[in-house]
């Protein structure tokens, strides 16, 4: 039974990656897929698909209504190809997930798509990451996000969205009622772009996760975010990795994040906060988890001398250690004295771990 299910799954997903489709048999392959009603997920990644071939794919989609996910990443589709695909999306109710990452798309190339999505009520996932999109004249983007009521995930990583594009994005996000996940990491939003997005977050109460990593954010931007989070009651994941927001003024912001009614994950990896701030976060995290009854997770990195701090994980570790000490107190004391050569009653981290291991306590790997 399981073998049959596995084979059925393989028929539903067709993956043709990295030059699998040669120019001479591309048309034949499109005809084959057109007549195959079992294919639901079609991945044509890195196949040198240009405008001409994209039009063939669009024609195929008109006849095959079983495909709901189409991945055309790492190709070379331009405006004509995107326009043909947009026409199909506008008339089709089958395709709900579209991936166009790494196609060197410009504002001009994606204009037909963004415009058509204003009236599209079926697409739920759109990936335009790693393209040359700025959305500087972003009226269509604003209209798309304002009017579209089905899109759930929007990936705009590694584009060229700066403060002007961020303003267009923010205007649409402010009125959007469906988007749950937004990734605008590795852009050039800066303080102005972030200020506009923060203002949008204050009014948006459907977004669950936003990635703002690597956007040249400064300590001042945490003030804007703090104001937004006081009003926003839906955000669960906030990623601010690799931004220069280290400042004593970030304390109120972090405290607000940890006490937020819905926020469960705050990622600050690559943000050099220092030991003092790291320990402050650890302390506030425990208090916040007690007050909100939510597990608060803060992601930091080695530069802060902390890894993933999970309140539930810490509690289970302390319980494990407490039980061991209660059962092996005398042996632990003897081991401690044998290692404490200076007789000052203090052991460093490595010596403490050695002391525990000599007594028979082995720290599980997931606690390290």
C-alpha positions in Angstrom: 0.0 0.0 0.0 2.8 2.4 1.0 4.6 1.6 -2.3 1.6 2.5 -4.3 1.1 5.8 -2.4 4.8 6.6 -3.0 4.5 6.0 -6.7 1.4 8.1 -6.9 3.2 10.9 -5.2 6.0 10.7 -7.7 3.6 11.0 -10.5 2.0 14.1 -9.0 5.4 15.9 -8.7 7.5 16.4 -11.9 10.9 17.9 -11.3 13.1 18.7 -14.3 16.1 20.6 -13.0 19.4 21.8 -14.5 19.3 21.5 -18.3 17.0 18.5 -18.2 15.0 20.1 -21.0 17.0 20.5 -24.1 15.8 23.0 -26.8 14.9 20.2 -29.3 12.6 18.4 -26.9 11.1 21.3 -25.0 7.9 21.5 -27.1 7.4 17.7 -26.9 7.8 17.9 -23.1 5.2 20.7 -22.9 2.7 18.6 -25.0 3.4 15.6 -22.7 2.7 17.6 -19.5 -0.4 19.1 -21.1 -1.9 15.7 -21.5 -0.8 14.5 -18.1 -3.5 15.2 -15.6 -1.6 13.6 -12.7 1.1 16.4 -12.5 0.2 18.9 -9.7 3.7 20.3 -8.9 5.9 21.2 -11.9 9.5 22.3 -11.3 11.5 23.5 -14.3 14.4 25.1 -12.4 17.6 26.2 -14.3 16.6 25.1 -17.8 17.4 28.3 -19.8 13.8 29.0 -20.2 13.4 32.3 -22.2 10.4 34.3 -23.3 9.6 31.8 -26.2 9.6 28.8 -23.9 7.7 30.6 -21.2 4.9 31.3 -23.7 4.8 27.5 -24.5 4.5 26.8 -20.7 1.7 29.4 -20.5 -0.1 27.7 -23.4 0.3 24.4 -21.6 -1.2 25.8 -18.4 -4.3 26.9 -20.3 -5.0 23.2 -21.0 -3.8 21.5 -17.9 -5.8 22.5 -14.8 -4.2 20.0 -12.4 -1.0 22.0 -11.9 -1.2 24.1 -8.8 2.5 24.8 -8.2 4.9 26.1 -10.9 8.6 26.7 -10.2 10.5 28.5 -13.0 13.4 29.7 -10.8 17.0 30.3 -12.2 15.9 30.9 -15.8 16.0 33.9 -18.1 12.4 34.9 -18.6 11.7 38.5 -19.6 8.6 40.7 -19.9 7.0 38.8 -22.8 7.2 35.5 -21.0 5.9 37.0 -17.7 3.1 38.7 -19.6 2.0 35.4 -21.1 2.1 33.7 -17.7 0.2 36.6 -16.2 -2.6 36.2 -18.7 -2.9 32.6 -17.8 -2.9 33.3 -14.1 -5.6 36.0 -14.7 -7.9 33.4 -16.3 -6.9 30.3 -14.4 -8.0 29.2 -11.0 -5.5 26.2 -10.7 -2.1 27.8 -10.1 -1.8 28.9 -6.5 2.0 28.8 -6.1 4.4 30.6 -8.5 8.2 30.7 -8.1 10.2 33.1 -10.3 13.4 33.5 -8.2 16.7 34.4 -10.0 15.4 35.4 -13.4 17.1 38.8 -13.5 13.6 40.4 -13.6 13.3 44.2 -13.6 10.4 46.5 -12.7 9.4 46.5 -16.4 9.5 42.7 -16.6 7.2 42.1 -13.5 4.8 44.9 -14.2 2.3 42.7 -16.1 2.3 40.1 -13.3 1.9 42.6 -10.5 -1.0 44.3 -12.4 -2.8 41.1 -13.1 -2.5 40.0 -9.5 -4.7 42.9 -8.4 -7.7 40.9 -9.5 -6.3 37.4 -8.9 -8.1 35.5 -6.2 -6.3 32.2 -6.3 -2.5 32.7 -5.9 -1.4 32.1 -2.4 2.5 32.0 -2.8 4.7 34.3 -4.9 8.5 34.2 -5.0 10.3 37.0 -6.7 13.5 36.8 -4.7 17.0 37.4 -6.2 15.8 39.7 -9.0 16.5 43.3 -10.0 13.2 44.7 -8.7 13.1 48.1 -7.0 9.4 49.0 -7.0 10.4 52.7 -7.0 7.3 53.6 -8.9 5.3 51.1 -6.9 1.7 52.1 -7.5 0.9 48.7 -9.0 2.5 47.0 -6.0 0.5 49.1 -3.6 -2.7 48.3 -5.5 -1.9 44.6 -5.7 -1.3 44.3 -1.9 -4.4 46.4 -1.2 -6.8 44.6 -3.4 -5.5 41.0 -3.3 -7.2 38.9 -0.6 -5.6 35.5 -1.2 -1.8 35.9 -1.2 -0.3 34.3 2.0 3.4 34.2 1.3 5.5 36.9 -0.5 9.2 36.4 -0.9 11.2 39.5 -2.0 14.7 38.6 -0.7 17.8 39.9 -2.4 16.0 42.4 -4.6 16.9 46.1 -4.9 14.1 47.5 -2.8 15.2 50.7 -1.1 13.3 53.4 0.8 11.0 54.3 -2.2 10.1 50.7 -2.9 9.7 50.2 0.9 7.1 53.0 0.9 5.1 51.3 -1.8 5.3 48.0 0.0 4.2 49.7 3.3 1.2 51.4 1.7 -0.1 48.1 0.4 0.7 46.2 3.6 -1.2 48.7 5.7 -4.4 47.7 4.0 -3.7 44.0 3.2 -5.9 41.5 4.8 -4.4 38.1 3.8 -0.6 38.1 3.8 0.9 36.0 6.6 4.6 35.7 5.7 6.7 38.5 4.2 10.5 38.2 3.5 12.3 41.4 2.5 15.7 40.5 3.8 18.9 41.6 2.0 17.4 44.7 0.6 18.4 48.3 1.2 15.4 49.5 3.2 17.4 51.6 5.6 15.8 53.7 8.4 13.3 55.5 6.1 12.1 52.2 4.6 11.8 50.5 7.9 9.9 53.5 9.4 7.3 53.2 6.7 7.0 49.4 7.2 6.7 49.8 10.9 3.9 52.3 10.4 2.1 49.7 8.2 2.6 47.0 10.9 0.9 49.2 13.4 -2.3 48.9 11.3 -1.9 45.4 9.9 -3.2 42.6 12.0 -2.9 39.6 9.8 0.9 39.3 9.2 2.4 36.5 11.2 6.1 36.6 10.2 8.4 39.3 8.7 12.1 39.0 7.8 14.0 42.3 7.9 17.5 40.8 8.1 20.4 42.7 6.4 18.6 45.9 5.7 21.0 48.5 7.2 18.7 49.1 10.2 20.0 51.3 13.0 19.1 51.7 16.7 16.6 54.4 15.8 14.6 51.8 13.8 13.8 49.9 17.0 11.9 52.9 18.2 9.6 52.8 15.2 9.2 49.0 15.6 8.4 49.4 19.2 5.6 51.8 18.4 4.2 49.4 15.8 4.3 46.4 18.1 2.3 48.3 20.8 -0.6 48.2 18.3 0.1 45.0 16.4 -1.5 41.9 17.9 -0.8 39.3 15.2 3.0 39.2 14.6 4.6 35.9 15.8 8.0 36.0 14.2 10.4 39.0 13.8 13.8 38.5 12.2 16.3 41.3 12.5 19.5 39.4 11.8 22.8 41.2 10.8 21.6 44.7 11.4 23.5 47.4 13.4 21.0 47.9 16.1 23.3 47.5 19.1 22.5 50.3 21.5 21.4 50.7 25.2 18.2 52.2 23.8 17.3 48.8 22.4 16.5 47.5 25.9 12.9 48.9 25.9 12.3 47.4 22.4 13.6 44.0 23.5 11.5 44.1 26.7 8.5 45.0 24.6 9.1 42.1 22.2 9.4 39.6 25.0 6.3 40.9 26.7 4.3 41.0 23.4 1.0 39.1 23.5 1.7 37.1 20.3 5.4 37.4 19.4 7.1 34.0 20.0 10.4 34.3 18.0 12.8 37.2 17.9 15.9 36.6 15.9 19.0 38.8 16.4 21.7 36.6 14.9 24.7 38.6 13.8 23.7 41.5 16.0 26.6 42.2 18.3 24.8 43.0 21.6 27.5 42.0 24.0 27.4 39.8 27.1 25.6 42.3 29.3 22.7 42.7 26.9 22.6 39.0 26.3 22.2 38.1 29.9 19.6 40.8 30.2 17.6 39.2 27.4 17.9 35.8 29.1 16.5 37.2 32.3 13.7 39.2 30.6 12.9 36.1 28.5 12.1 34.0 31.5 10.0 36.7 33.1 8.1 37.3 29.9 7.4 33.6 29.4 5.9 33.4 32.9 3.7 36.5 32.4 2.4 35.7 28.8 2.3 31.9 29.2 4.0 31.7 25.7 7.3 30.1 25.0 9.6 33.0 24.1 12.5 32.1 21.8 15.4 34.5 21.1 17.9 33.5 18.5 21.4 34.9 19.1 24.8 33.8 17.9 28.3 33.1 19.4 29.3 36.8 19.4 26.7 37.2 22.1 27.9 34.1 24.0 24.4 32.6 23.6 22.7 30.2 21.2 19.0 29.5 21.0 17.4 30.4 24.3 14.3 28.4 24.8 12.5 28.8 28.1 11.0 25.3 28.0 14.4 23.8 27.1 16.1 25.7 30.0 13.5 24.5 32.5 13.8 20.8 31.5 17.6 21.1 31.7 17.5 22.7 35.2 15.0 20.0 36.3 17.4 17.3 35.0 20.4 18.9 36.8 18.4 19.3 40.0 17.4 15.7 40.1 21.0 14.6 39.5 22.4 16.8 42.3 19.8 15.5 44.8 20.7 11.9 44.0 24.5 12.4 43.7 25.3 15.2 46.1 28.2 13.6 47.9 29.9 12.4 44.8 29.5 15.8 43.1 31.0 17.5 46.1 34.1 15.2 46.1 34.5 15.8 42.4 34.2 19.5 42.8 36.9 19.6 45.5 39.3 17.5 43.3 39.0 20.0 40.4 38.9 23.2 42.5 42.7 23.5 42.8 42.6 27.1 44.0 40.1 26.3 46.8 38.1 29.4 46.1 34.8 27.6 45.5 34.6 28.7 41.9 34.8 26.8 38.7 34.6 28.0 35.1 32.2 26.7 32.5 34.6 24.0 31.2 35.6 22.9 34.7 32.0 22.7 35.8 31.1 20.5 32.8 34.1 18.3 33.6 33.0 18.1 37.2 29.5 16.9 36.2 30.8 14.4 33.7 33.2 12.9 36.3 30.3 12.4 38.6 28.3 10.6 35.9 26.1 13.5 34.6 26.3 13.6 30.8 24.7 16.8 29.2 22.4 15.8 26.3 23.6 17.2 23.0 20.4 19.2 22.4 21.2 21.2 25.6 24.6 22.4 24.3 
